[in-house]
Amino acid sequence: MSELDELSEEGRDVGACNTISLQERHGRRVYVGTNTDVVGIREAFFQNVTDPTGLFFDRPGLVIGGGGAARSAVYTMRRWMRCSPIYIVNRDKSEVDAVISSFKGKRWAGELIPVDSCKDAQRLEAPGAIVSCIPDFPPKTPKEHETREVIMTMLNKPHKGAILEMCYHPAPWTAIAEISAEAGWQVILGTEAMIWQALEQQRLWTGRPLNDMPVKEVKGLVAKAISDPLAPRHKL
């Protein structure tokens, strides 16, 4: 990122850049880096949840994971989804500490709460939105099993919201998606975030507004690829 001329607010605050575009600044072209995952996460919720006020506005959020996607989820929840506080659950405490540290200096940094045990989870208010940013592997170690129990404790609270399962490979319907649906949560597939972040990239690269893009066709191709696992991926 140090080679870029500029960083967008999203890229700077998340600390990760996945898109570079050429922009005009005072008659010269500059390389601008940004993070479109935050737009993908935001639109995955707002394009699929009919009642954000009832589900997650002004309620806690929950992020599962400790990498770059988790930082994007924290940023999105705080900036656009009105989630506060934001719980962070992960098998590796050092990764959670790193996520929290990355937002040090933000006036809302104190609203990031690590949840390390079921006892912690039981005493906390139920989240209204969850973003899961971990691979779809079955838990093996004691800490992985404990993390899964913490997630289930949160899912089984009386309030039911919406969960975005960011993992979509090798299949978008994961074990966490399954237990979330069984617990009564609305499950949003990670392919939704993928679609909307890709459309944001196209907007930056081409200057075309969203209403001038083939959103319906893109969704149709992705849906077909999901239903047919043998479909050639290069056609997407």
C-alpha positions as CSV (number, residue, x, y, z in Angstrom):
1,M,0.0,0.0,0.0
2,S,3.0,2.3,0.4
3,E,3.4,2.5,-3.4
4,L,-0.1,4.0,-3.8
5,D,-0.7,7.7,-4.3
6,E,-3.8,7.7,-2.1
7,L,-5.8,5.4,0.2
8,S,-9.6,5.7,0.5
9,E,-11.0,6.1,4.0
10,E,-12.1,2.5,3.9
11,G,-8.7,1.2,2.9
12,R,-6.9,3.3,5.5
13,D,-9.2,2.5,8.4
14,V,-9.5,-1.3,7.7
15,G,-5.7,-1.5,7.0
16,A,-6.2,-3.6,3.8
17,C,-6.5,-2.7,0.2
18,N,-8.0,-5.1,-2.4
19,T,-8.7,-2.7,-5.3
20,I,-6.6,-0.1,-7.1
21,S,-8.1,2.4,-9.5
22,L,-6.8,5.3,-11.6
23,Q,-8.3,8.7,-10.6
24,E,-7.8,12.2,-11.8
25,R,-6.4,14.7,-9.3
26,H,-5.7,18.3,-10.5
27,G,-4.9,17.2,-14.0
28,R,-2.8,14.1,-13.2
29,R,-3.6,10.5,-12.8
30,V,-3.1,8.9,-9.4
31,Y,-3.3,5.4,-8.1
32,V,-6.0,5.1,-5.4
33,G,-6.3,2.0,-3.2
34,T,-9.5,1.1,-1.5
35,N,-11.3,-1.8,0.3
36,T,-14.4,-3.0,-1.5
37,D,-15.1,-5.9,0.9
38,V,-16.8,-3.3,3.2
39,V,-19.2,-2.4,0.5
40,G,-19.8,-6.1,-0.2
41,I,-20.6,-6.8,3.4
42,R,-22.8,-3.7,3.7
43,E,-24.9,-4.5,0.6
44,A,-25.2,-8.2,1.4
45,F,-27.1,-7.1,4.5
46,F,-29.1,-4.1,3.1
47,Q,-30.0,-5.9,-0.1
48,N,-31.4,-8.9,1.7
49,V,-32.7,-7.8,5.1
50,T,-36.1,-6.1,4.8
51,D,-36.2,-4.7,8.4
52,P,-32.7,-3.6,9.5
53,T,-34.3,-1.5,12.2
54,G,-35.9,-4.5,13.8
55,L,-33.0,-6.9,13.3
56,F,-29.7,-5.1,13.9
57,F,-29.9,-1.3,14.1
58,D,-28.7,-0.1,17.5
59,R,-28.0,-3.7,18.6
60,P,-24.7,-5.5,19.2
61,G,-22.9,-7.1,16.2
62,L,-20.8,-10.2,16.2
63,V,-17.7,-10.9,14.1
64,I,-16.3,-14.4,13.9
65,G,-12.7,-14.5,12.8
66,G,-9.5,-12.5,13.2
67,G,-8.1,-11.6,9.8
68,G,-8.6,-8.9,7.2
69,A,-12.2,-9.9,6.5
70,A,-13.0,-9.6,10.2
71,R,-11.6,-6.0,10.2
72,S,-13.7,-5.2,7.2
73,A,-16.8,-6.6,9.0
74,V,-16.0,-4.5,12.1
75,Y,-15.7,-1.3,10.0
76,T,-18.9,-2.0,8.1
77,M,-20.9,-2.8,11.3
78,R,-19.7,0.4,13.0
79,R,-20.0,2.8,10.0
80,W,-23.2,1.7,8.3
81,M,-25.0,-0.9,10.3
82,R,-25.3,1.0,13.6
83,C,-24.1,-2.0,15.6
84,S,-22.7,-1.3,19.0
85,P,-20.9,-2.9,20.8
86,I,-19.2,-5.4,18.5
87,Y,-18.2,-8.8,19.8
88,I,-15.3,-10.7,18.3
89,V,-15.0,-14.4,18.6
90,N,-12.0,-16.4,17.3
91,R,-10.0,-19.5,18.3
92,D,-6.8,-17.4,18.4
93,K,-6.8,-14.7,21.1
94,S,-3.7,-13.0,19.5
95,E,-5.7,-12.4,16.3
96,V,-8.6,-10.9,18.2
97,D,-6.1,-8.6,20.0
98,A,-4.6,-7.6,16.6
99,V,-8.1,-6.7,15.2
100,I,-8.9,-4.6,18.2
101,S,-5.4,-3.0,18.1
102,S,-5.9,-2.1,14.5
103,F,-8.8,0.3,15.4
104,K,-6.9,1.8,18.3
105,G,-7.4,5.6,18.3
106,K,-10.9,5.4,17.0
107,R,-13.3,7.0,19.4
108,W,-15.4,3.8,19.3
109,A,-12.5,1.4,19.8
110,G,-13.7,0.7,23.3
111,E,-16.9,-0.9,21.9
112,L,-14.9,-3.9,20.5
113,I,-15.4,-6.8,23.0
114,P,-13.6,-10.1,22.8
115,V,-15.7,-13.1,23.8
116,D,-13.5,-15.9,25.0
117,S,-15.9,-18.3,26.7
118,C,-19.5,-19.5,26.8
119,K,-19.8,-17.8,30.3
120,D,-18.9,-14.5,28.6
121,A,-21.4,-15.2,25.8
122,Q,-24.2,-16.0,28.2
123,R,-24.1,-12.7,30.0
124,L,-24.0,-10.5,26.9
125,E,-26.9,-9.0,25.0
126,A,-27.9,-10.9,21.8
127,P,-26.4,-9.6,18.6
128,G,-28.6,-8.6,15.7
129,A,-26.0,-9.1,12.9
130,I,-23.2,-11.6,12.6
131,V,-20.5,-11.9,10.0
132,S,-18.6,-15.2,9.9
133,C,-15.1,-14.9,8.4
134,I,-13.6,-18.3,9.0
135,P,-13.1,-21.4,6.8
136,D,-15.7,-24.2,6.8
137,F,-13.6,-26.7,8.7
138,P,-15.0,-28.8,11.6
139,P,-13.6,-27.9,15.0
140,K,-10.7,-30.2,16.2
141,T,-8.8,-28.5,19.0
142,P,-10.3,-27.7,22.4
143,K,-10.2,-24.0,21.6
144,E,-11.9,-24.6,18.3
145,H,-14.7,-26.6,20.0
146,E,-15.0,-23.8,22.6
147,T,-15.3,-21.2,19.9
148,R,-18.1,-23.2,18.2
149,E,-19.9,-23.4,21.5
150,V,-19.6,-19.6,22.0
151,I,-21.1,-19.1,18.5
152,M,-24.0,-21.5,19.3
153,T,-24.6,-19.7,22.6
154,M,-25.0,-16.4,20.7
155,L,-27.2,-18.0,18.0
156,N,-29.6,-19.5,20.6
157,K,-30.4,-16.3,22.4
158,P,-34.1,-15.2,22.0
159,H,-33.4,-12.4,19.5
160,K,-32.9,-13.7,16.0
161,G,-31.1,-11.5,13.4
162,A,-29.2,-12.0,10.1
163,I,-25.8,-13.8,9.6
164,L,-23.6,-13.3,6.6
165,E,-21.5,-16.4,6.0
166,M,-18.5,-15.1,4.1
167,C,-17.1,-18.5,3.3
168,Y,-18.4,-19.7,-0.1
169,H,-15.7,-22.2,-1.1
170,P,-15.9,-25.1,-1.7
171,A,-19.7,-24.6,-1.1
172,P,-21.6,-21.5,0.2
173,W,-23.8,-23.5,2.6
174,T,-21.5,-24.2,5.5
175,A,-21.8,-25.9,8.9
176,I,-22.2,-22.4,10.5
177,A,-24.9,-21.6,8.0
178,E,-26.7,-24.8,8.9
179,I,-26.7,-24.2,12.7
180,S,-27.7,-20.6,12.2
181,A,-30.7,-21.6,10.1
182,E,-31.7,-24.2,12.6
183,A,-31.5,-21.6,15.4
184,G,-33.9,-19.3,13.5
185,W,-31.5,-16.8,11.9
186,Q,-31.7,-15.4,8.4
187,V,-28.7,-16.7,6.5
188,I,-27.0,-14.6,3.8
189,L,-24.6,-16.5,1.6
190,G,-21.1,-15.2,1.1
191,T,-21.6,-15.0,-2.6
192,E,-23.8,-12.0,-2.0
193,A,-20.8,-10.1,-0.5
194,M,-18.7,-11.3,-3.4
195,I,-21.2,-10.0,-6.0
196,W,-21.6,-6.5,-4.4
197,Q,-17.9,-6.0,-3.8
198,A,-17.2,-6.9,-7.4
199,L,-19.8,-4.5,-8.7
200,E,-18.2,-1.8,-6.6
201,Q,-14.9,-2.6,-8.2
202,Q,-16.5,-2.2,-11.6
203,R,-17.9,1.1,-10.6
204,L,-14.5,2.3,-9.6
205,W,-12.8,1.0,-12.7
206,T,-15.4,2.0,-15.3
207,G,-17.2,5.0,-13.8
208,R,-20.5,3.3,-14.6
209,P,-23.2,3.8,-12.0
210,L,-24.7,0.7,-10.4
211,N,-28.0,1.1,-12.2
212,D,-26.1,0.8,-15.5
213,M,-24.6,-2.6,-14.6
214,P,-26.0,-6.1,-15.3
215,V,-26.8,-6.9,-11.6
216,K,-29.6,-9.3,-12.4
217,E,-27.5,-11.2,-14.9
218,V,-24.5,-11.4,-12.5
219,K,-26.7,-12.8,-9.8
220,G,-28.2,-15.3,-12.2
221,L,-24.7,-16.6,-13.2
222,V,-23.6,-16.9,-9.6
223,A,-26.8,-18.7,-8.7
224,K,-26.3,-21.1,-11.6
225,A,-22.7,-21.8,-10.6
226,I,-23.8,-22.6,-7.0
227,S,-26.5,-25.0,-8.1
228,D,-24.2,-26.7,-10.6
229,P,-20.8,-27.3,-8.9
230,L,-19.4,-28.6,-12.2
231,A,-20.1,-25.4,-14.1
232,P,-16.9,-23.8,-15.5
233,R,-15.9,-21.0,-13.1
234,H,-14.2,-18.9,-15.9
235,K,-17.7,-18.0,-17.2
236,L,-18.3,-15.9,-14.1
